[in-house]
Amino acid sequence: MSNARFATLVVFGLGFVAIGLSAFTVNEREHAIKLQVGEVVESAYEPGLHWKIPIYQNVRKFPRRILTISDQPERIFTAERRALQVDFFVKWRIVEPVSFYTSTGGFESVANDRLSEIIKNAIVTEFGKRTVEQAISVERAELMRDMLVTASSTAQGLGVELIDVRVKQVEFPDDVKNAVYREMREERNRVAAELRAGGRETEQRRKSEADKERTIILADAYRDSQILRGEGDARAAEIYANAYSQDPEFYEFYRSIDAYRKSMGKAGDILVLDPNNEFFRYLNSSTGEQE
């Protein structure tokens, strides 16, 4: 091979190497920034083929996709000074690659650490405003929204956007769990005792009311019976009086016969009287007339 041909091949080879070192591609899933001696000289790259000066310039790429932070559970305190173990995760993405590079050096691990601290501070702040009941049930959605708002304002300086902050699980730490369960048992026992006492009070009240109603009913019945009996006796006396006035002799005779029947109507009865006693005036009269 001639020297001229070899030189041509060398030149073409160096050209391909130079082109390879100068060209770079950016796809739709990436951010890219061009650095020149450590300074950012360009960042707004669209997907496609781009160029740089070899060795003098270099390119850093960062993902556009949504990233996740899932850290260890954090121990926090509520407004009532009750300790909780909060397990959470964060969804975030890079939106300003230049700010991300200058604030974190372009390392996701550094960004994760800083975002974790920001989120932990937001969790401590928002849980500290609420009671346990509000934090885990009543205001759960509002709590996570407030945490996202609180953390987002701080995270903007990192060139990132917080997409979502979610509390996966809230538990009592082991050192306070037994105390909480004991308090819950005592509270349930107190409520049960109040319910039982209320039931006994209701029972006694209803029993007293029933006894009172029974007494009133019996008294009213006795009163009505006495009224009816009095009316009956009065009516009977009136009838007797009318009968007596119409035939006094017959009335006297009837009462005497009735007295005989009642006093001598049973076997073995003994009646000791003077035969001339007024009681026998009709028995002593053969005509049935009073002597």
C-alpha atoms as an extended CHARMM CRD file, in Angstrom:
* protein
*
       291  EXT
         1         1  MET       CA              0.0000000000        0.0000000000        0.0000000000  PROA      1               0.0000000000
         2         2  SER       CA              1.3740000000        3.3720000000       -0.9790000000  PROA      2               0.0000000000
         3         3  ASN       CA              2.0710000000        6.0610000000        1.5470000000  PROA      3               0.0000000000
         4         4  ALA       CA             -0.5270000000        8.3400000000       -0.0660000000  PROA      4               0.0000000000
         5         5  ARG       CA             -3.2580000000        5.7190000000        0.2160000000  PROA      5               0.0000000000
         6         6  PHE       CA             -2.3530000000        5.0090000000        3.8530000000  PROA      6               0.0000000000
         7         7  ALA       CA             -2.4040000000        8.6930000000        4.6810000000  PROA      7               0.0000000000
         8         8  THR       CA             -5.8380000000        9.0320000000        3.1110000000  PROA      8               0.0000000000
         9         9  LEU       CA             -7.1830000000        6.1630000000        5.2150000000  PROA      9               0.0000000000
        10        10  VAL       CA             -5.7020000000        7.7170000000        8.3340000000  PROA      10              0.0000000000
        11        11  VAL       CA             -7.3100000000       11.0650000000        7.5600000000  PROA      11              0.0000000000
        12        12  PHE       CA            -10.7050000000        9.4330000000        6.9460000000  PROA      12              0.0000000000
        13        13  GLY       CA            -10.3510000000        7.4190000000       10.1640000000  PROA      13              0.0000000000
        14        14  LEU       CA             -9.5250000000       10.4900000000       12.2020000000  PROA      14              0.0000000000
        15        15  GLY       CA            -12.4710000000       12.2580000000       10.5910000000  PROA      15              0.0000000000
        16        16  PHE       CA            -14.8750000000        9.4760000000       11.6090000000  PROA      16              0.0000000000
        17        17  VAL       CA            -13.4550000000        9.5130000000       15.1350000000  PROA      17              0.0000000000
        18        18  ALA       CA            -13.8580000000       13.3020000000       15.2880000000  PROA      18              0.0000000000
        19        19  ILE       CA            -17.4270000000       13.0500000000       14.0410000000  PROA      19              0.0000000000
        20        20  GLY       CA            -18.1610000000       10.3150000000       16.6050000000  PROA      20              0.0000000000
        21        21  LEU       CA            -16.7460000000       12.4460000000       19.3970000000  PROA      21              0.0000000000
        22        22  SER       CA            -18.5850000000       15.5550000000       18.1960000000  PROA      22              0.0000000000
        23        23  ALA       CA            -22.0620000000       14.1120000000       17.6180000000  PROA      23              0.0000000000
        24        24  PHE       CA            -24.5720000000       13.1190000000       20.3030000000  PROA      24              0.0000000000
        25        25  THR       CA            -28.2430000000       12.2850000000       20.2990000000  PROA      25              0.0000000000
        26        26  VAL       CA            -31.0460000000       13.2670000000       22.6500000000  PROA      26              0.0000000000
        27        27  ASN       CA            -34.2630000000       11.2190000000       22.7870000000  PROA      27              0.0000000000
        28        28  GLU       CA            -37.7020000000       12.2340000000       24.0350000000  PROA      28              0.0000000000
        29        29  ARG       CA            -37.1080000000       10.5950000000       27.4440000000  PROA      29              0.0000000000
        30        30  GLU       CA            -34.0620000000       12.7420000000       28.2720000000  PROA      30              0.0000000000
        31        31  HSD       CA            -32.9330000000       16.2320000000       29.2320000000  PROA      31              0.0000000000
        32        32  ALA       CA            -29.4590000000       17.2400000000       28.0330000000  PROA      32              0.0000000000
        33        33  ILE       CA            -27.0920000000       20.1080000000       28.8420000000  PROA      33              0.0000000000
        34        34  LYS       CA            -23.8110000000       21.0160000000       27.1630000000  PROA      34              0.0000000000
        35        35  LEU       CA            -20.9030000000       21.8850000000       29.4510000000  PROA      35              0.0000000000
        36        36  GLN       CA            -17.8200000000       23.8080000000       28.5130000000  PROA      36              0.0000000000
        37        37  VAL       CA            -15.0530000000       23.6920000000       31.0820000000  PROA      37              0.0000000000
        38        38  GLY       CA            -17.7110000000       22.9340000000       33.7190000000  PROA      38              0.0000000000
        39        39  GLU       CA            -20.0150000000       25.8000000000       32.6980000000  PROA      39              0.0000000000
        40        40  VAL       CA            -23.4110000000       25.2140000000       31.1020000000  PROA      40              0.0000000000
        41        41  VAL       CA            -23.4480000000       26.7030000000       27.5950000000  PROA      41              0.0000000000
        42        42  GLU       CA            -26.6310000000       25.1630000000       26.1860000000  PROA      42              0.0000000000
        43        43  SER       CA            -29.5990000000       23.2200000000       27.5700000000  PROA      43              0.0000000000
        44        44  ALA       CA            -32.7680000000       23.5540000000       25.4470000000  PROA      44              0.0000000000
        45        45  TYR       CA            -32.2140000000       20.4870000000       23.2790000000  PROA      45              0.0000000000
        46        46  GLU       CA            -34.9680000000       18.9540000000       21.2430000000  PROA      46              0.0000000000
        47        47  PRO       CA            -34.8930000000       15.1950000000       20.5210000000  PROA      47              0.0000000000
        48        48  GLY       CA            -32.5080000000       14.4430000000       17.6320000000  PROA      48              0.0000000000
        49        49  LEU       CA            -28.8070000000       14.7260000000       16.5790000000  PROA      49              0.0000000000
        50        50  HSD       CA            -26.6280000000       17.5130000000       18.0050000000  PROA      50              0.0000000000
        51        51  TRP       CA            -22.9810000000       18.5640000000       18.0130000000  PROA      51              0.0000000000
        52        52  LYS       CA            -20.2600000000       19.5110000000       20.4560000000  PROA      52              0.0000000000
        53        53  ILE       CA            -16.5630000000       20.2420000000       20.4550000000  PROA      53              0.0000000000
        54        54  PRO       CA            -14.7280000000       17.0510000000       21.4540000000  PROA      54              0.0000000000
        55        55  ILE       CA            -12.8060000000       17.0810000000       24.7230000000  PROA      55              0.0000000000
        56        56  TYR       CA            -13.4400000000       20.8240000000       25.2170000000  PROA      56              0.0000000000
        57        57  GLN       CA            -17.1740000000       20.2790000000       25.6170000000  PROA      57              0.0000000000
        58        58  ASN       CA            -19.1490000000       17.4370000000       27.1550000000  PROA      58              0.0000000000
        59        59  VAL       CA            -22.8410000000       16.5490000000       27.5900000000  PROA      59              0.0000000000
        60        60  ARG       CA            -24.7960000000       15.4990000000       30.6710000000  PROA      60              0.0000000000
        61        61  LYS       CA            -28.1480000000       13.7720000000       30.3240000000  PROA      61              0.0000000000
        62        62  PHE       CA            -30.9560000000       13.4670000000       32.8660000000  PROA      62              0.0000000000
        63        63  PRO       CA            -34.1910000000       11.4530000000       32.7160000000  PROA      63              0.0000000000
        64        64  ARG       CA            -37.5200000000       13.1270000000       31.9030000000  PROA      64              0.0000000000
        65        65  ARG       CA            -39.5430000000       10.2930000000       33.4160000000  PROA      65              0.0000000000
        66        66  ILE       CA            -41.2210000000       10.4320000000       36.8020000000  PROA      66              0.0000000000
        67        67  LEU       CA            -38.9300000000        9.1920000000       39.5710000000  PROA      67              0.0000000000
        68        68  THR       CA            -39.8430000000        7.7010000000       42.9440000000  PROA      68              0.0000000000
        69        69  ILE       CA            -38.4670000000        8.1260000000       46.4450000000  PROA      69              0.0000000000
        70        70  SER       CA            -39.5050000000        5.4910000000       48.9830000000  PROA      70              0.0000000000
        71        71  ASP       CA            -37.6370000000        6.1870000000       52.2020000000  PROA      71              0.0000000000
        72        72  GLN       CA            -37.6230000000        4.5690000000       55.6200000000  PROA      72              0.0000000000
        73        73  PRO       CA            -40.6440000000        5.2700000000       57.8850000000  PROA      73              0.0000000000
        74        74  GLU       CA            -40.3080000000        8.5580000000       59.7570000000  PROA      74              0.0000000000
        75        75  ARG       CA            -41.1220000000        9.0200000000       63.4500000000  PROA      75              0.0000000000
        76        76  ILE       CA            -43.1690000000       12.1880000000       63.9930000000  PROA      76              0.0000000000
        77        77  PHE       CA            -45.4130000000       13.7150000000       66.6780000000  PROA      77              0.0000000000
        78        78  THR       CA            -48.9750000000       14.9480000000       66.3060000000  PROA      78              0.0000000000
        79        79  ALA       CA            -50.5370000000       18.0660000000       67.8460000000  PROA      79              0.0000000000
        80        80  GLU       CA            -51.3880000000       16.0290000000       70.9610000000  PROA      80              0.0000000000
        81        81  ARG       CA            -47.7490000000       14.8780000000       71.2670000000  PROA      81              0.0000000000
        82        82  ARG       CA            -48.6110000000       11.3330000000       70.2000000000  PROA      82              0.0000000000
        83        83  ALA       CA            -45.7650000000        9.5270000000       68.3690000000  PROA      83              0.0000000000
        84        84  LEU       CA            -46.5170000000        7.9900000000       64.9660000000  PROA      84              0.0000000000
        85        85  GLN       CA            -44.4950000000        5.9890000000       62.4570000000  PROA      85              0.0000000000
        86        86  VAL       CA            -45.2130000000        7.4000000000       58.9710000000  PROA      86              0.0000000000
        87        87  ASP       CA            -44.2770000000        5.4850000000       55.8230000000  PROA      87              0.0000000000
        88        88  PHE       CA            -44.4390000000        7.5830000000       52.6470000000  PROA      88              0.0000000000
        89        89  PHE       CA            -43.3110000000        7.8370000000       49.0300000000  PROA      89              0.0000000000
        90        90  VAL       CA            -42.7260000000       10.7530000000       46.6530000000  PROA      90              0.0000000000
        91        91  LYS       CA            -43.1640000000       11.0870000000       42.8870000000  PROA      91              0.0000000000
        92        92  TRP       CA            -40.9490000000       13.7270000000       41.2290000000  PROA      92              0.0000000000
        93        93  ARG       CA            -39.3180000000       14.7030000000       37.9540000000  PROA      93              0.0000000000
        94        94  ILE       CA            -36.6570000000       17.0360000000       36.6210000000  PROA      94              0.0000000000
        95        95  VAL       CA            -38.0990000000       20.1310000000       34.9230000000  PROA      95              0.0000000000
        96        96  GLU       CA            -35.1150000000       22.5370000000       34.8810000000  PROA      96              0.0000000000
        97        97  PRO       CA            -31.9470000000       20.5690000000       34.0400000000  PROA      97              0.0000000000
        98        98  VAL       CA            -29.6200000000       23.5540000000       34.5260000000  PROA      98              0.0000000000
        99        99  SER       CA            -30.8940000000       24.2500000000       38.0550000000  PROA      99              0.0000000000
       100       100  PHE       CA            -30.8400000000       20.5340000000       38.7770000000  PROA      100             0.0000000000
       101       101  TYR       CA            -27.2020000000       20.3110000000       37.6860000000  PROA      101             0.0000000000
       102       102  THR       CA            -26.0240000000       23.3790000000       39.5980000000  PROA      102             0.0000000000
       103       103  SER       CA            -27.8620000000       22.4300000000       42.8160000000  PROA      103             0.0000000000
       104       104  THR       CA            -27.1480000000       18.6790000000       42.9160000000  PROA      104             0.0000000000
       105       105  GLY       CA            -24.1910000000       18.2230000000       40.6040000000  PROA      105             0.0000000000
       106       106  GLY       CA            -26.4920000000       16.2180000000       38.3450000000  PROA      106             0.0000000000
       107       107  PHE       CA            -26.6710000000       13.2270000000       40.7220000000  PROA      107             0.0000000000
       108       108  GLU       CA            -30.0500000000       11.6460000000       41.4110000000  PROA      108             0.0000000000
       109       109  SER       CA            -28.8290000000       10.2790000000       44.7470000000  PROA      109             0.0000000000
       110       110  VAL       CA            -28.0920000000       13.8100000000       45.9620000000  PROA      110             0.0000000000
       111       111  ALA       CA            -31.5130000000       14.9760000000       44.7710000000  PROA      111             0.0000000000
       112       112  ASN       CA            -33.1900000000       12.0250000000       46.5260000000  PROA      112             0.0000000000
       113       113  ASP       CA            -31.4580000000       12.8570000000       49.8100000000  PROA      113             0.0000000000
       114       114  ARG       CA            -32.4140000000       16.5410000000       49.6420000000  PROA      114             0.0000000000
       115       115  LEU       CA            -35.9950000000       15.8210000000       48.6060000000  PROA      115             0.0000000000
       116       116  SER       CA            -36.3290000000       13.2570000000       51.3930000000  PROA      116             0.0000000000
       117       117  GLU       CA            -35.3380000000       15.8860000000       53.9490000000  PROA      117             0.0000000000
       118       118  ILE       CA            -37.7540000000       18.3910000000       52.4300000000  PROA      118             0.0000000000
       119       119  ILE       CA            -40.6180000000       15.8820000000       52.5460000000  PROA      119             0.0000000000
       120       120  LYS       CA            -39.7910000000       14.8130000000       56.1040000000  PROA      120             0.0000000000
       121       121  ASN       CA            -39.8840000000       18.4430000000       57.2200000000  PROA      121             0.0000000000
       122       122  ALA       CA            -43.2590000000       18.8820000000       55.4950000000  PROA      122             0.0000000000
       123       123  ILE       CA            -44.5990000000       15.7220000000       57.1660000000  PROA      123             0.0000000000
       124       124  VAL       CA            -43.4380000000       16.8950000000       60.5970000000  PROA      124             0.0000000000
       125       125  THR       CA            -45.0090000000       20.3240000000       60.0000000000  PROA      125             0.0000000000
       126       126  GLU       CA            -48.3910000000       19.0910000000       58.7620000000  PROA      126             0.0000000000
       127       127  PHE       CA            -48.7710000000       16.1960000000       61.2130000000  PROA      127             0.0000000000
       128       128  GLY       CA            -47.8290000000       18.5630000000       64.0220000000  PROA      128             0.0000000000
       129       129  LYS       CA            -50.9190000000       20.6450000000       63.2120000000  PROA      129             0.0000000000
       130       130  ARG       CA            -53.3440000000       17.7130000000       63.5470000000  PROA      130             0.0000000000
       131       131  THR       CA            -54.5070000000       15.1170000000       66.0240000000  PROA      131             0.0000000000
       132       132  VAL       CA            -54.1400000000       11.3830000000       65.3730000000  PROA      132             0.0000000000
       133       133  GLU       CA            -57.7760000000       11.0620000000       64.3220000000  PROA      133             0.0000000000
       134       134  GLN       CA            -57.5010000000       13.9630000000       61.8870000000  PROA      134             0.0000000000
       135       135  ALA       CA            -54.2290000000       12.7000000000       60.4370000000  PROA      135             0.0000000000
       136       136  ILE       CA            -55.3290000000        9.1280000000       59.7200000000  PROA      136             0.0000000000
       137       137  SER       CA            -58.9950000000        9.4890000000       58.8600000000  PROA      137             0.0000000000
       138       138  VAL       CA            -60.8690000000       12.7780000000       58.8800000000  PROA      138             0.0000000000
       139       139  GLU       CA            -58.3020000000       14.9860000000       57.0970000000  PROA      139             0.0000000000
       140       140  ARG       CA            -56.1420000000       12.3620000000       55.3480000000  PROA      140             0.0000000000
       141       141  ALA       CA            -56.5890000000       13.7890000000       51.8310000000  PROA      141             0.0000000000
       142       142  GLU       CA            -56.1610000000       17.3790000000       53.0230000000  PROA      142             0.0000000000
       143       143  LEU       CA            -53.0290000000       16.3580000000       54.9410000000  PROA      143             0.0000000000
       144       144  MET       CA            -51.3070000000       14.9320000000       51.8510000000  PROA      144             0.0000000000
       145       145  ARG       CA            -52.3260000000       17.9520000000       49.7680000000  PROA      145             0.0000000000
       146       146  ASP       CA            -50.8480000000       20.3290000000       52.3430000000  PROA      146             0.0000000000
       147       147  MET       CA            -47.6460000000       18.2810000000       52.5330000000  PROA      147             0.0000000000
       148       148  LEU       CA            -47.2690000000       18.5220000000       48.7460000000  PROA      148             0.0000000000
       149       149  VAL       CA            -47.8180000000       22.2930000000       48.7800000000  PROA      149             0.0000000000
       150       150  THR       CA            -45.3790000000       22.8140000000       51.6580000000  PROA      150             0.0000000000
       151       151  ALA       CA            -42.6480000000       20.6860000000       50.0870000000  PROA      151             0.0000000000
       152       152  SER       CA            -43.1200000000       21.9570000000       46.5100000000  PROA      152             0.0000000000
       153       153  SER       CA            -42.1870000000       25.5460000000       47.3480000000  PROA      153             0.0000000000
       154       154  THR       CA            -38.8790000000       24.3650000000       48.8280000000  PROA      154             0.0000000000
       155       155  ALA       CA            -38.1230000000       21.8520000000       46.0640000000  PROA      155             0.0000000000
       156       156  GLN       CA            -38.3560000000       24.4160000000       43.2700000000  PROA      156             0.0000000000
       157       157  GLY       CA            -34.7920000000       25.5490000000       43.9200000000  PROA      157             0.0000000000
       158       158  LEU       CA            -33.5610000000       22.0690000000       42.9390000000  PROA      158             0.0000000000
       159       159  GLY       CA            -34.9960000000       22.3380000000       39.4370000000  PROA      159             0.0000000000
       160       160  VAL       CA            -37.4960000000       19.5560000000       40.0990000000  PROA      160             0.0000000000
       161       161  GLU       CA            -41.2810000000       19.2780000000       40.3380000000  PROA      161             0.0000000000
       162       162  LEU       CA            -43.0120000000       17.2360000000       43.0270000000  PROA      162             0.0000000000
       163       163  ILE       CA            -45.8330000000       15.2820000000       41.3880000000  PROA      163             0.0000000000
       164       164  ASP       CA            -47.3130000000       13.6010000000       44.4310000000  PROA      164             0.0000000000
       165       165  VAL       CA            -46.6530000000       12.8730000000       48.0930000000  PROA      165             0.0000000000
       166       166  ARG       CA            -48.4790000000        9.8630000000       49.5320000000  PROA      166             0.0000000000
       167       167  VAL       CA            -48.6480000000        8.4300000000       53.0240000000  PROA      167             0.0000000000
       168       168  LYS       CA            -48.6170000000        4.6500000000       52.6230000000  PROA      168             0.0000000000
       169       169  GLN       CA            -49.0330000000        3.6560000000       56.2510000000  PROA      169             0.0000000000
       170       170  VAL       CA            -49.3790000000        5.2690000000       59.6590000000  PROA      170             0.0000000000
       171       171  GLU       CA            -48.7000000000        3.1470000000       62.7380000000  PROA      171             0.0000000000
       172       172  PHE       CA            -47.9770000000        3.6330000000       66.3920000000  PROA      172             0.0000000000
       173       173  PRO       CA            -44.3730000000        2.7790000000       67.3220000000  PROA      173             0.0000000000
       174       174  ASP       CA            -43.9120000000       -0.3570000000       69.3780000000  PROA      174             0.0000000000
       175       175  ASP       CA            -42.9960000000        1.6040000000       72.5020000000  PROA      175             0.0000000000
       176       176  VAL       CA            -46.3620000000        3.4470000000       72.5420000000  PROA      176             0.0000000000
       177       177  LYS       CA            -48.6240000000        0.8860000000       70.8980000000  PROA      177             0.0000000000
       178       178  ASN       CA            -49.4150000000       -0.9950000000       74.1250000000  PROA      178             0.0000000000
       179       179  ALA       CA            -50.1450000000        2.2570000000       75.9530000000  PROA      179             0.0000000000
       180       180  VAL       CA            -52.5020000000        3.3410000000       73.1770000000  PROA      180             0.0000000000
       181       181  TYR       CA            -54.3110000000        0.0080000000       73.2120000000  PROA      181             0.0000000000
       182       182  ARG       CA            -54.6660000000        0.2530000000       76.9940000000  PROA      182             0.0000000000
       183       183  GLU       CA            -56.1500000000        3.7360000000       76.6760000000  PROA      183             0.0000000000
       184       184  MET       CA            -58.5350000000        2.4650000000       74.0130000000  PROA      184             0.0000000000
       185       185  ARG       CA            -59.6540000000       -0.4070000000       76.2600000000  PROA      185             0.0000000000
       186       186  GLU       CA            -60.1730000000        1.9560000000       79.1790000000  PROA      186             0.0000000000
       187       187  GLU       CA            -62.1650000000        4.3100000000       76.9770000000  PROA      187             0.0000000000
       188       188  ARG       CA            -64.3530000000        1.4610000000       75.6870000000  PROA      188             0.0000000000
       189       189  ASN       CA            -64.8770000000        0.2150000000       79.2620000000  PROA      189             0.0000000000
       190       190  ARG       CA            -65.8730000000        3.7160000000       80.3420000000  PROA      190             0.0000000000
       191       191  VAL       CA            -68.3590000000        4.0150000000       77.4800000000  PROA      191             0.0000000000
       192       192  ALA       CA            -69.7550000000        0.5500000000       78.2900000000  PROA      192             0.0000000000
       193       193  ALA       CA            -70.1630000000        1.5020000000       81.9650000000  PROA      193             0.0000000000
       194       194  GLU       CA            -71.9800000000        4.6890000000       80.9740000000  PROA      194             0.0000000000
       195       195  LEU       CA            -74.2850000000        2.7340000000       78.6850000000  PROA      195             0.0000000000
       196       196  ARG       CA            -75.0280000000        0.1640000000       81.3990000000  PROA      196             0.0000000000
       197       197  ALA       CA            -75.7140000000        2.9180000000       83.9400000000  PROA      197             0.0000000000
       198       198  GLY       CA            -77.9770000000        4.6540000000       81.4580000000  PROA      198             0.0000000000
       199       199  GLY       CA            -79.7940000000        1.3670000000       80.8310000000  PROA      199             0.0000000000
       200       200  ARG       CA            -80.3320000000        0.7700000000       84.5390000000  PROA      200             0.0000000000
       201       201  GLU       CA            -81.5980000000        4.3260000000       84.9800000000  PROA      201             0.0000000000
       202       202  THR       CA            -84.0270000000        3.8720000000       82.0960000000  PROA      202             0.0000000000
       203       203  GLU       CA            -85.1520000000        0.5410000000       83.5630000000  PROA      203             0.0000000000
       204       204  GLN       CA            -85.8480000000        2.0760000000       86.9700000000  PROA      204             0.0000000000
       205       205  ARG       CA            -87.6180000000        5.0530000000       85.4540000000  PROA      205             0.0000000000
       206       206  ARG       CA            -89.8590000000        2.9100000000       83.2880000000  PROA      206             0.0000000000
       207       207  LYS       CA            -90.5540000000        0.5400000000       86.1850000000  PROA      207             0.0000000000
       208       208  SER       CA            -91.5230000000        3.4820000000       88.3990000000  PROA      208             0.0000000000
       209       209  GLU       CA            -93.7390000000        4.8690000000       85.6630000000  PROA      209             0.0000000000
       210       210  ALA       CA            -95.3850000000        1.4470000000       85.2150000000  PROA      210             0.0000000000
       211       211  ASP       CA            -95.9660000000        1.0980000000       88.9800000000  PROA      211             0.0000000000
       212       212  LYS       CA            -97.4040000000        4.6000000000       89.0900000000  PROA      212             0.0000000000
       213       213  GLU       CA            -99.7310000000        3.8750000000       86.1770000000  PROA      213             0.0000000000
       214       214  ARG       CA           -100.7920000000        0.5810000000       87.8180000000  PROA      214             0.0000000000
       215       215  THR       CA           -101.5920000000        2.3540000000       91.0940000000  PROA      215             0.0000000000
       216       216  ILE       CA           -103.5730000000        5.0310000000       89.2660000000  PROA      216             0.0000000000
       217       217  ILE       CA           -105.4930000000        2.4270000000       87.2380000000  PROA      217             0.0000000000
       218       218  LEU       CA           -106.3570000000        0.4090000000       90.3800000000  PROA      218             0.0000000000
       219       219  ALA       CA           -107.3650000000        3.5440000000       92.2640000000  PROA      219             0.0000000000
       220       220  ASP       CA           -109.5530000000        4.6990000000       89.3770000000  PROA      220             0.0000000000
       221       221  ALA       CA           -111.1090000000        1.2480000000       89.1100000000  PROA      221             0.0000000000
       222       222  TYR       CA           -111.7970000000        1.1250000000       92.8590000000  PROA      222             0.0000000000
       223       223  ARG       CA           -113.2720000000        4.6170000000       92.7540000000  PROA      223             0.0000000000
       224       224  ASP       CA           -115.5080000000        3.7170000000       89.8090000000  PROA      224             0.0000000000
       225       225  SER       CA           -116.5790000000        0.4750000000       91.5200000000  PROA      225             0.0000000000
       226       226  GLN       CA           -117.4670000000        2.3290000000       94.6980000000  PROA      226             0.0000000000
       227       227  ILE       CA           -119.4140000000        4.8880000000       92.7180000000  PROA      227             0.0000000000
       228       228  LEU       CA           -121.3070000000        2.1290000000       90.9120000000  PROA      228             0.0000000000
       229       229  ARG       CA           -121.8640000000        0.2280000000       94.1580000000  PROA      229             0.0000000000
       230       230  GLY       CA           -123.1380000000        3.3760000000       95.8410000000  PROA      230             0.0000000000
       231       231  GLU       CA           -125.4280000000        4.0850000000       92.9250000000  PROA      231             0.0000000000
       232       232  GLY       CA           -126.6740000000        0.4560000000       93.0950000000  PROA      232             0.0000000000
       233       233  ASP       CA           -127.2550000000        0.6390000000       96.8340000000  PROA      233             0.0000000000
       234       234  ALA       CA           -129.0800000000        3.9250000000       96.4330000000  PROA      234             0.0000000000
       235       235  ARG       CA           -131.1890000000        2.4690000000       93.6730000000  PROA      235             0.0000000000
       236       236  ALA       CA           -131.9300000000       -0.6180000000       95.7710000000  PROA      236             0.0000000000
       237       237  ALA       CA           -132.8560000000        1.5290000000       98.7800000000  PROA      237             0.0000000000
       238       238  GLU       CA           -135.0930000000        3.5680000000       96.5460000000  PROA      238             0.0000000000
       239       239  ILE       CA           -136.7940000000        0.4180000000       95.2410000000  PROA      239             0.0000000000
       240       240  TYR       CA           -137.1750000000       -0.9330000000       98.7760000000  PROA      240             0.0000000000
       241       241  ALA       CA           -138.5790000000        2.3610000000       99.9490000000  PROA      241             0.0000000000
       242       242  ASN       CA           -141.0730000000        2.4660000000       97.0870000000  PROA      242             0.0000000000
       243       243  ALA       CA           -142.1110000000       -1.1210000000       97.7550000000  PROA      243             0.0000000000
       244       244  TYR       CA           -142.4740000000       -0.4700000000      101.4890000000  PROA      244             0.0000000000
       245       245  SER       CA           -144.5850000000        2.5720000000      100.9310000000  PROA      245             0.0000000000
       246       246  GLN       CA           -146.9400000000        0.6640000000       98.6380000000  PROA      246             0.0000000000
       247       247  ASP       CA           -147.5470000000       -2.2830000000      101.0910000000  PROA      247             0.0000000000
       248       248  PRO       CA           -145.7390000000       -1.9500000000      104.4120000000  PROA      248             0.0000000000
       249       249  GLU       CA           -147.3020000000       -5.1190000000      105.8040000000  PROA      249             0.0000000000
       250       250  PHE       CA           -146.1060000000       -7.2450000000      102.9010000000  PROA      250             0.0000000000
       251       251  TYR       CA           -142.6660000000       -5.7000000000      103.0940000000  PROA      251             0.0000000000
       252       252  GLU       CA           -142.3920000000       -6.6050000000      106.7740000000  PROA      252             0.0000000000
       253       253  PHE       CA           -143.5940000000      -10.1230000000      106.0090000000  PROA      253             0.0000000000
       254       254  TYR       CA           -141.0440000000      -10.5180000000      103.1870000000  PROA      254             0.0000000000
       255       255  ARG       CA           -138.1830000000       -9.3790000000      105.3780000000  PROA      255             0.0000000000
       256       256  SER       CA           -139.2220000000      -11.7690000000      108.1350000000  PROA      256             0.0000000000
       257       257  ILE       CA           -139.4310000000      -14.7380000000      105.7540000000  PROA      257             0.0000000000
       258       258  ASP       CA           -136.0110000000      -13.7780000000      104.3650000000  PROA      258             0.0000000000
       259       259  ALA       CA           -134.6440000000      -13.6350000000      107.9150000000  PROA      259             0.0000000000
       260       260  TYR       CA           -136.1160000000      -17.1150000000      108.6590000000  PROA      260             0.0000000000
       261       261  ARG       CA           -134.4920000000      -18.5200000000      105.5400000000  PROA      261             0.0000000000
       262       262  LYS       CA           -131.0810000000      -17.0780000000      106.3230000000  PROA      262             0.0000000000
       263       263  SER       CA           -131.1010000000      -18.0340000000      110.0190000000  PROA      263             0.0000000000
       264       264  MET       CA           -132.5810000000      -21.5360000000      109.7460000000  PROA      264             0.0000000000
       265       265  GLY       CA           -131.6100000000      -22.6340000000      106.2950000000  PROA      265             0.0000000000
       266       266  LYS       CA           -128.7260000000      -24.9450000000      107.2140000000  PROA      266             0.0000000000
       267       267  ALA       CA           -128.7470000000      -28.3950000000      108.8290000000  PROA      267             0.0000000000
       268       268  GLY       CA           -127.5760000000      -28.4280000000      112.4140000000  PROA      268             0.0000000000
       269       269  ASP       CA           -128.3820000000      -24.7830000000      113.0750000000  PROA      269             0.0000000000
       270       270  ILE       CA           -129.6670000000      -24.1010000000      116.5850000000  PROA      270             0.0000000000
       271       271  LEU       CA           -131.5770000000      -20.9440000000      117.3880000000  PROA      271             0.0000000000
       272       272  VAL       CA           -132.4940000000      -20.2930000000      121.0610000000  PROA      272             0.0000000000
       273       273  LEU       CA           -135.2870000000      -17.7140000000      121.3640000000  PROA      273             0.0000000000
       274       274  ASP       CA           -138.4010000000      -17.0760000000      123.4030000000  PROA      274             0.0000000000
       275       275  PRO       CA           -141.4020000000      -18.4590000000      121.4750000000  PROA      275             0.0000000000
       276       276  ASN       CA           -143.2130000000      -15.2000000000      122.1460000000  PROA      276             0.0000000000
       277       277  ASN       CA           -140.3410000000      -13.1930000000      120.6910000000  PROA      277             0.0000000000
       278       278  GLU       CA           -141.1940000000      -10.6520000000      118.0420000000  PROA      278             0.0000000000
       279       279  PHE       CA           -139.0180000000      -12.6660000000      115.6170000000  PROA      279             0.0000000000
       280       280  PHE       CA           -141.7190000000      -15.4170000000      115.4300000000  PROA      280             0.0000000000
       281       281  ARG       CA           -144.7380000000      -13.1630000000      115.1000000000  PROA      281             0.0000000000
       282       282  TYR       CA           -145.6090000000      -14.4800000000      111.6240000000  PROA      282             0.0000000000
       283       283  LEU       CA           -144.9280000000      -18.1480000000      112.5410000000  PROA      283             0.0000000000
       284       284  ASN       CA           -147.2450000000      -17.8520000000      115.5300000000  PROA      284             0.0000000000
       285       285  SER       CA           -150.0570000000      -16.4550000000      113.3820000000  PROA      285             0.0000000000
       286       286  SER       CA           -152.0900000000      -19.1120000000      111.5990000000  PROA      286             0.0000000000
       287       287  THR       CA           -153.4460000000      -16.5000000000      109.2360000000  PROA      287             0.0000000000
       288       288  GLY       CA           -150.0650000000      -15.1110000000      108.4490000000  PROA      288             0.0000000000
       289       289  GLU       CA           -151.1150000000      -11.7500000000      109.8940000000  PROA      289             0.0000000000
       290       290  GLN       CA           -149.2490000000       -9.9160000000      112.5830000000  PROA      290             0.0000000000
       291       291  GLU       CA           -150.8350000000      -10.1920000000      115.9830000000  PROA      291             0.0000000000
